[in-house]
């Protein structure tokens, strides 16, 4: 017989009989990975399933060469070869982590952890005073993502599909954010070209600033103005990026949801969630050391082999396959940082998942332009390094025309191999320009 205290609905009783587990027990369940692969199986999957991981042997060699002060070119090469498998491990662990967290975060996670190397290299170079390397590597990574990686994805997908489709509203929103990031680099360049109430002559590029052929007071005023503009802009861009994450993951998730024919099929996880998270932490720490050794060898390598540091910073994302070519063996920073995203984006396009491929490429560029660069500006402010958002006119124009081309190609929500060829062609032209610079 029901009583006054009996629940009206049956499932109410069920909920009453099964109270939520304590936080400690839920944490223990997460660590154990109940129903997921064990620790040994997870780490075996991550470290022993690919022949590329044999390059992990270069990590101790890189450390030995750094501390024993071997030849600069050899130290640079060993550090680069050590970072290649680490970037691959970051991509694999990220993909495994995204399986448990769901498809919505997959592109964001891949872009975020794919840029982990970028942030590490940038901070390491910044703290060593290599401001020019910081700027050019960030710009090179943006260009590599929106031109080389996105173009390669369209070409690879074009061999399997006549054309690809994606949510044009979400793509246009992302492209608009890239345009905003580009404009915030144009403004400091315009200010530098003609500062208020001050005549300015053309100067010589040194580090991240330009020496002025005018009075010292004019130079100090210009430098102070660039710092104020850059730091204020950096704070605002960080706010915009956080708002974009809220827009993408909370309020307007339907705009970023792929079409039904691009939904992920069921995939068996090769790692537990906790193992994937700890692997990301471990690999990131190892990458930070290798990146520091890589940056430490850049200046000496550039001097010994007569390679300009802007070229090293800009054109590194050429392709991981160029490593085998001796003539291009020193063109290396953004390719290292973007290696994790290259393969994932291209593979997603081949499988017809253009939504995810574009999310990785453009999402990664947005993250660099609206998060990584502003973050490095603020880190430089705190550490006493005057890193600004002022790039040379040549670099600013190149970024502007690249963003314009990407906007024109994705505004209709469709893509094909011809559009990919256009993007890759522009990237090669830019690479040639920086080679002769």
C-alpha positions in Angstrom: 0.0 0.0 0.0 1.4 3.4 -0.9 1.9 5.9 1.9 2.2 9.6 2.2 6.0 9.3 2.0 5.9 7.1 -1.1 7.3 8.8 -4.3 4.8 9.5 -7.0 7.2 8.3 -9.8 9.0 5.0 -9.7 12.3 6.4 -11.0 12.3 8.8 -8.1 12.7 5.9 -5.8 15.5 4.6 -7.9 17.3 7.9 -7.7 16.8 7.9 -4.0 18.2 4.4 -3.6 21.4 5.3 -5.7 22.9 8.5 -4.3 25.7 10.2 -6.1 29.1 8.7 -5.4 31.5 10.7 -3.3 34.1 12.8 -5.1 37.0 10.7 -3.9 35.4 7.5 -5.2 34.6 9.1 -8.6 38.3 10.3 -8.8 39.5 6.8 -7.9 37.2 5.3 -10.6 38.6 7.8 -13.1 42.2 6.9 -12.2 41.5 3.1 -12.4 39.7 3.6 -15.8 37.0 1.1 -15.1 35.9 -0.5 -18.3 38.8 1.0 -20.2 42.3 -0.4 -21.2 44.7 -0.8 -18.3 47.9 1.2 -17.8 50.3 -1.2 -19.4 48.0 -1.7 -22.4 47.5 2.0 -22.7 51.2 2.8 -22.7 52.0 -0.1 -25.0 49.5 1.3 -27.4 51.0 4.8 -27.3 54.7 4.1 -27.3 55.1 0.7 -29.1 52.5 0.8 -31.9 54.5 2.9 -34.4 58.0 2.8 -35.9 58.1 6.6 -35.7 58.6 6.2 -31.9 62.1 4.9 -32.6 63.0 8.5 -33.0 62.5 8.9 -29.2 66.1 7.6 -29.0 67.2 11.1 -30.1 65.9 12.6 -26.9 69.0 11.4 -24.8 71.3 12.2 -27.8 69.8 15.7 -27.9 70.5 16.2 -24.2 74.1 14.9 -24.5 74.8 17.1 -27.5 73.4 20.1 -25.7 75.4 19.7 -22.4 78.6 18.6 -24.1 78.3 21.6 -26.6 78.6 19.6 -29.8 78.4 21.2 -33.3 75.5 23.7 -33.5 74.0 22.1 -36.6 74.2 18.6 -35.1 72.5 19.9 -31.9 69.8 21.5 -33.9 69.2 18.4 -36.0 69.1 16.0 -32.9 66.7 18.3 -31.1 64.4 18.5 -34.1 64.4 14.7 -34.6 63.6 14.3 -31.0 60.6 16.6 -31.2 59.0 14.8 -34.2 57.9 11.7 -32.3 56.9 13.8 -29.3 54.5 15.9 -31.5 53.1 12.7 -32.9 52.5 11.3 -29.3 50.7 14.6 -28.4 48.4 14.1 -31.3 47.7 10.4 -30.5 47.1 11.0 -26.8 44.8 14.0 -27.6 42.7 11.8 -30.0 42.4 9.1 -27.4 41.4 11.6 -24.7 38.8 13.1 -27.1 37.1 9.7 -27.6 36.0 9.7 -24.0 35.2 13.4 -23.8 33.1 13.4 -27.0 33.3 14.7 -30.5 32.6 18.3 -29.7 36.0 18.8 -28.0 37.9 16.8 -30.5 39.0 19.6 -32.9 39.7 22.0 -30.0 41.8 19.4 -28.1 43.8 18.5 -31.1 44.5 22.1 -31.9 45.3 23.0 -28.3 47.7 20.2 -27.6 49.1 20.5 -31.1 50.0 24.0 -30.2 51.6 22.9 -26.9 54.9 22.6 -28.7 54.3 26.1 -30.2 53.8 27.7 -26.8 56.8 25.9 -25.3 59.1 26.9 -28.1 57.8 30.5 -27.9 58.3 30.8 -24.2 61.8 29.3 -24.4 62.8 31.7 -27.2 61.2 34.6 -25.4 63.1 34.0 -22.1 66.3 33.7 -24.1 65.7 37.1 -25.8 65.0 35.7 -29.2 62.1 38.0 -29.9 62.4 37.8 -33.7 62.2 34.0 -33.6 59.1 34.2 -31.4 57.3 36.5 -33.9 58.3 34.6 -37.0 57.6 31.2 -35.7 54.1 32.3 -34.6 53.4 33.9 -37.9 54.8 30.9 -39.8 52.6 28.5 -37.8 49.5 30.5 -38.7 50.4 30.6 -42.4 51.3 26.9 -42.3 47.9 26.0 -40.8 45.6 28.1 -43.0 47.6 27.6 -46.2 49.7 24.4 -46.2 47.7 22.1 -43.8 44.2 23.3 -44.9 45.3 23.2 -48.6 46.8 19.7 -48.2 43.6 18.5 -46.5 41.5 19.8 -49.4 43.7 18.2 -51.9 43.8 14.8 -50.1 40.1 14.9 -49.6 39.6 15.8 -53.2 41.2 12.5 -54.3 38.5 10.7 -52.4 35.4 13.0 -52.8 34.3 15.2 -55.6 33.7 18.0 -53.1 33.5 18.4 -49.4 30.8 20.2 -47.4 30.9 21.8 -44.0 28.9 24.3 -41.9 29.5 27.6 -43.6 28.2 29.7 -40.7 30.7 28.2 -38.3 33.5 28.4 -40.9 32.7 32.1 -41.6 32.7 32.8 -37.8 36.1 31.2 -37.5 37.4 33.1 -40.5 36.1 36.4 -39.1 38.0 35.8 -35.9 41.1 35.2 -38.0 40.5 38.5 -39.8 40.2 40.2 -36.4 43.6 38.7 -35.4 45.1 39.9 -38.6 43.7 43.4 -38.2 45.2 43.6 -34.7 48.6 43.1 -36.3 47.9 45.7 -39.0 47.2 48.5 -36.4 50.7 48.4 -34.7 52.3 48.4 -38.2 50.2 51.4 -39.2 51.1 53.2 -35.9 54.8 52.4 -36.5 54.6 53.7 -40.1 53.3 57.1 -39.0 53.2 57.7 -35.2 51.0 60.6 -34.0 52.7 64.0 -34.2 56.1 62.5 -35.0 58.0 62.2 -38.3 59.4 58.8 -38.9 62.0 57.6 -41.3 62.6 54.1 -42.5 64.8 52.1 -40.2 66.7 48.9 -40.0 65.1 45.8 -38.6 66.7 44.6 -35.4 65.1 42.0 -33.2 61.4 42.6 -32.8 61.7 46.4 -33.2 63.1 48.9 -35.8 65.9 51.4 -35.2 64.7 54.8 -36.2 66.6 57.4 -38.2 65.4 60.1 -35.9 65.9 61.5 -32.4 66.2 59.2 -29.4 63.1 60.8 -27.9 61.1 59.8 -31.0 62.3 56.2 -30.7 61.5 56.0 -27.0 58.0 57.4 -27.6 57.3 55.0 -30.5 58.5 52.0 -28.5 56.4 53.0 -25.5 53.4 53.5 -27.8 53.9 50.0 -29.4 54.1 48.4 -26.0 50.9 50.1 -24.8 49.0 49.1 -28.0 50.4 45.5 -27.9 49.7 44.8 -24.3 46.2 46.4 -24.3 45.4 44.4 -27.5 46.7 41.2 -26.0 44.3 41.5 -23.0 41.4 42.2 -25.3 42.2 39.3 -27.6 42.4 36.9 -24.7 38.9 38.0 -23.6 37.6 37.5 -27.2 39.2 34.0 -27.3 37.6 33.0 -24.0 34.2 34.3 -25.3 34.7 32.3 -28.5 35.2 29.1 -26.5 32.0 29.9 -24.6 30.2 30.6 -27.9 31.5 27.4 -29.5 31.1 25.0 -26.5 28.1 26.4 -24.7 25.7 28.8 -26.4 25.9 28.0 -30.1 27.1 24.4 -30.2 24.6 23.6 -33.0 26.6 25.8 -35.4 29.7 23.6 -35.0 27.9 20.3 -35.1 28.9 18.3 -38.2 26.3 17.1 -40.7 24.9 13.6 -40.0 26.9 12.0 -42.7 30.1 13.2 -41.0 29.4 11.8 -37.6 32.1 9.7 -36.0 31.6 6.0 -36.1 32.2 4.1 -32.9 35.9 3.8 -32.2 37.4 1.6 -29.5 39.7 3.5 -27.2 43.3 2.3 -27.1 44.1 4.1 -23.8 42.3 4.9 -20.6 41.3 8.5 -20.0 43.8 8.9 -17.1 46.6 7.3 -19.0 46.0 9.6 -22.0 46.0 12.7 -19.7 49.2 11.6 -17.8 50.9 10.8 -21.2 50.1 14.3 -22.4 51.7 15.8 -19.3 54.8 13.6 -19.6 55.3 14.3 -23.3 54.7 18.0 -22.8 57.5 18.1 -20.2 59.9 16.2 -22.5 59.0 18.5 -25.3 59.8 21.6 -23.2 63.3 20.4 -22.7 63.9 19.5 -26.3 62.4 22.8 -27.5 64.7 24.7 -25.1 67.7 22.9 -26.6 66.4 23.5 -30.1 66.0 27.3 -29.5 69.5 27.5 -27.9 71.1 26.2 -31.0 69.2 28.4 -33.5 71.4 31.5 -33.4 74.7 29.6 -33.7 73.3 27.4 -36.5 72.1 30.4 -38.4 75.5 32.1 -38.2 77.5 29.0 -39.0 75.4 27.9 -42.0 74.5 31.5 -43.2 70.7 30.9 -42.8 68.5 33.9 -41.8 66.7 33.5 -38.5 63.4 34.9 -40.0 63.5 32.1 -42.6 64.0 29.5 -39.9 61.0 30.9 -38.0 58.7 31.4 -41.0 58.9 28.5 -43.3 59.4 25.6 -40.8 55.9 24.1 -41.5 56.9 23.1 -45.0 56.2 19.4 -44.4 57.6 16.7 -42.2 58.7 14.8 -45.3 61.2 17.6 -46.2 63.3 16.5 -43.3 64.9 13.9 -45.5 66.1 16.6 -47.9 69.5 18.0 -47.0 68.9 21.3 -48.6 65.9 22.0 -46.4 67.1 20.3 -43.2 67.3 23.6 -41.4 63.8 24.8 -42.2 62.2 23.4 -39.1 60.3 25.2 -36.3 56.5 25.4 -37.2 56.7 22.0 -38.9 57.7 20.5 -35.6 55.0 22.4 -33.8 52.3 21.5 -36.4 53.2 17.9 -37.0 50.5 16.6 -34.7 47.8 18.6 -36.6 49.1 17.9 -40.1 48.3 14.1 -40.1 45.1 14.4 -38.2 43.6 17.1 -40.4 44.6 15.4 -43.6 43.3 12.1 -42.4 39.9 13.6 -41.4 39.6 15.2 -44.8 40.3 11.8 -46.5 37.5 10.3 -44.4 35.2 13.1 -45.5 35.1 14.9 -42.1 35.8 18.3 -43.4 34.1 19.9 -40.4 36.8 18.5 -38.1 39.6 19.2 -40.6 38.7 22.9 -40.9 38.2 23.0 -37.1 41.7 21.8 -36.6 43.4 24.0 -39.1 41.5 27.3 -38.6 40.9 26.6 -35.0 44.6 26.2 -34.4 45.4 29.4 -36.2 42.7 31.3 -34.2 44.3 29.9 -31.0 47.7 31.1 -32.0 46.5 34.6 -33.1 44.0 35.2 -30.2 45.6 33.2 -27.4 49.3 32.2 -27.9 50.6 35.5 -29.3 48.7 37.7 -26.7 49.9 35.3 -24.0 53.5 35.6 -25.1 53.2 39.4 -25.2 52.0 39.3 -21.6 54.7 36.8 -20.5 57.2 39.1 -22.1 55.8 42.1 -20.2 56.1 40.2 -16.9 59.6 38.9 -17.6 60.9 42.2 -18.8 61.1 41.3 -22.6 59.4 43.9 -24.7 57.7 41.6 -27.2 55.2 43.6 -29.3 52.5 42.8 -31.9 54.4 44.9 -34.4 55.4 42.8 -37.4 57.2 44.1 -40.5 55.0 45.5 -43.3 56.0 42.6 -45.6 54.9 40.0 -43.0 51.7 41.9 -42.2 50.7 42.1 -45.9 51.4 38.4 -46.4 49.2 37.4 -43.4 46.4 39.8 -44.6 46.3 38.4 -48.2 46.4 34.8 -46.9 43.4 35.4 -44.6 41.5 37.0 -47.4 42.1 34.0 -49.7 40.9 31.6 -47.0 37.8 33.6 -46.4 37.0 33.6 -50.1 37.4 29.9 -50.4 35.3 28.7 -47.4 32.5 31.2 -47.6 30.3 28.9 -49.7 30.6 25.9 -47.3 32.1 23.7 -49.9 35.7 22.7 -50.9 37.5 20.7 -53.5 41.1 19.9 -54.5 41.4 23.0 -56.8 40.9 25.2 -53.8 43.5 23.3 -51.9 45.9 23.7 -54.7 45.4 27.5 -54.5 46.2 27.6 -50.8 49.4 25.4 -51.2 50.5 27.5 -54.2 50.3 30.7 -52.2 52.2 29.0 -49.3 55.1 28.0 -51.7 55.2 31.6 -53.1 55.5 32.9 -49.6 58.2 30.3 -48.8 60.2 31.5 -51.9 59.9 35.1 -50.8 61.3 34.4 -47.3 64.1 32.2 -48.8 65.4 35.2 -50.8 64.7 37.7 -48.0 
